[in-house]
């Protein structure tokens, strides 16, 4: 009969083995592909558009009212955050 202490030890060993196997897979696969882990992480963030080019808007006050009743100083500022414009002018 297996005691509770032995069951906990077995669970701990299994978790440890799974962790080691996972680490080996994560560290070995990039080596076979001639890529570092950093390259894979960078590629992942690029695919998620985390490294978008910054947008510089002109500092001209030409207000637009967007859905949700938010006034932006100009159309460019609204476009940067993806707000949809209802009309030109300040929101009520």
ChimeraX attribute file (.defattr): number of C-alpha atoms within 10 A of each C-alpha:
attribute: neighborCount
match mode: 1-to-1
recipient: residues
	/A:1	4
	/A:2	6
	/A:3	8
	/A:4	9
	/A:5	9
	/A:6	11
	/A:7	11
	/A:8	11
	/A:9	12
	/A:10	12
	/A:11	12
	/A:12	12
	/A:13	12
	/A:14	12
	/A:15	12
	/A:16	12
	/A:17	12
	/A:18	12
	/A:19	12
	/A:20	12
	/A:21	12
	/A:22	12
	/A:23	11
	/A:24	11
	/A:25	11
	/A:26	12
	/A:27	13
	/A:28	13
	/A:29	13
	/A:30	15
	/A:31	11
	/A:32	9
	/A:33	8
	/A:34	9
	/A:35	11
	/A:36	15
	/A:37	15
	/A:38	10
	/A:39	11
	/A:40	12
	/A:41	11
	/A:42	14
	/A:43	13
	/A:44	12
	/A:45	12
	/A:46	12
	/A:47	10
	/A:48	10
	/A:49	10
	/A:50	11
	/A:51	10
	/A:52	9
	/A:53	7
	/A:54	7
	/A:55	10
	/A:56	9
	/A:57	13
	/A:58	11
	/A:59	10
	/A:60	10
	/A:61	10
	/A:62	13
	/A:63	18
	/A:64	23
	/A:65	23
	/A:66	21
	/A:67	12
	/A:68	11
	/A:69	13
	/A:70	16
	/A:71	21
	/A:72	22
	/A:73	17
	/A:74	19
	/A:75	22
	/A:76	19
	/A:77	19
	/A:78	20
	/A:79	14
	/A:80	12
	/A:81	8
	/A:82	10
	/A:83	17
	/A:84	15
	/A:85	18
	/A:86	14
	/A:87	13
	/A:88	15
	/A:89	15
	/A:90	15
	/A:91	16
	/A:92	7
